[in-house]
């Protein structure tokens, strides 16, 4: 299966990288700038899960505040 890691909005790359670093810190995973291929699947999943959790929370708050 082909993977597409392209950022849909290139101007958002720096903000997305910062978001990923914050999510990693919140779940206790240390990320390095650049290559992080030595992470376990559990660590990577924890980071992704935290990012999704925060995005859903923001979306719900945005809806609530309309």
C-alpha beads as a LAMMPS data file, in Angstrom:
LAMMPS data file: protein, C-alpha beads

66 atoms
65 bonds

1 atom types
1 bond types

-500.0 500.0 xlo xhi
-500.0 500.0 ylo yhi
-500.0 500.0 zlo zhi

Masses

1 110.0

Atoms # bond

1 1 1 0.000 0.000 0.000
2 1 1 1.365 3.421 -0.931
3 1 1 1.663 6.028 1.775
4 1 1 1.052 9.696 1.209
5 1 1 2.773 11.826 3.843
6 1 1 2.312 15.082 1.983
7 1 1 0.940 17.968 3.989
8 1 1 -2.264 19.118 2.315
9 1 1 -1.545 22.731 3.264
10 1 1 2.244 23.154 3.086
11 1 1 2.087 26.435 5.025
12 1 1 0.781 24.484 8.033
13 1 1 3.777 22.113 8.262
14 1 1 5.559 23.961 11.080
15 1 1 2.372 24.187 13.148
16 1 1 1.636 20.485 12.579
17 1 1 5.167 19.554 13.637
18 1 1 4.731 21.595 16.832
19 1 1 1.328 19.958 17.452
20 1 1 2.932 16.520 17.069
21 1 1 5.733 17.426 19.494
22 1 1 3.201 18.681 22.070
23 1 1 1.086 15.532 21.736
24 1 1 4.189 13.355 22.133
25 1 1 5.195 15.239 25.258
26 1 1 1.697 14.842 26.721
27 1 1 1.861 11.043 26.368
28 1 1 5.462 10.851 27.589
29 1 1 7.189 10.051 24.289
30 1 1 10.377 11.886 23.328
31 1 1 10.491 12.901 19.666
32 1 1 13.577 14.129 17.871
33 1 1 13.562 16.663 15.080
34 1 1 13.721 14.669 11.851
35 1 1 13.840 10.880 11.849
36 1 1 11.868 8.995 14.512
37 1 1 11.689 5.577 12.878
38 1 1 12.920 3.932 16.060
39 1 1 9.598 4.535 17.846
40 1 1 7.564 1.493 18.754
41 1 1 4.117 1.064 17.220
42 1 1 2.649 1.675 20.663
43 1 1 4.504 4.993 21.007
44 1 1 3.550 6.160 17.515
45 1 1 -0.063 5.135 18.100
46 1 1 -0.144 7.000 21.396
47 1 1 1.024 10.180 19.684
48 1 1 -1.496 9.839 16.840
49 1 1 -4.296 9.012 19.262
50 1 1 -3.504 12.071 21.381
51 1 1 -3.504 14.263 18.281
52 1 1 -6.915 12.945 17.208
53 1 1 -8.284 13.360 20.734
54 1 1 -7.196 17.012 20.785
55 1 1 -8.608 17.671 17.296
56 1 1 -11.988 16.167 18.237
57 1 1 -12.010 18.183 21.469
58 1 1 -11.338 21.404 19.519
59 1 1 -14.049 20.585 17.001
60 1 1 -16.571 19.882 19.768
61 1 1 -15.685 23.155 21.502
62 1 1 -16.016 25.044 18.230
63 1 1 -19.496 23.581 17.711
64 1 1 -20.511 24.330 21.292
65 1 1 -19.380 27.966 20.985
66 1 1 -21.312 28.731 17.784

Bonds

1 1 1 2
2 1 2 3
3 1 3 4
4 1 4 5
5 1 5 6
6 1 6 7
7 1 7 8
8 1 8 9
9 1 9 10
10 1 10 11
11 1 11 12
12 1 12 13
13 1 13 14
14 1 14 15
15 1 15 16
16 1 16 17
17 1 17 18
18 1 18 19
19 1 19 20
20 1 20 21
21 1 21 22
22 1 22 23
23 1 23 24
24 1 24 25
25 1 25 26
26 1 26 27
27 1 27 28
28 1 28 29
29 1 29 30
30 1 30 31
31 1 31 32
32 1 32 33
33 1 33 34
34 1 34 35
35 1 35 36
36 1 36 37
37 1 37 38
38 1 38 39
39 1 39 40
40 1 40 41
41 1 41 42
42 1 42 43
43 1 43 44
44 1 44 45
45 1 45 46
46 1 46 47
47 1 47 48
48 1 48 49
49 1 49 50
50 1 50 51
51 1 51 52
52 1 52 53
53 1 53 54
54 1 54 55
55 1 55 56
56 1 56 57
57 1 57 58
58 1 58 59
59 1 59 60
60 1 60 61
61 1 61 62
62 1 62 63
63 1 63 64
64 1 64 65
65 1 65 66
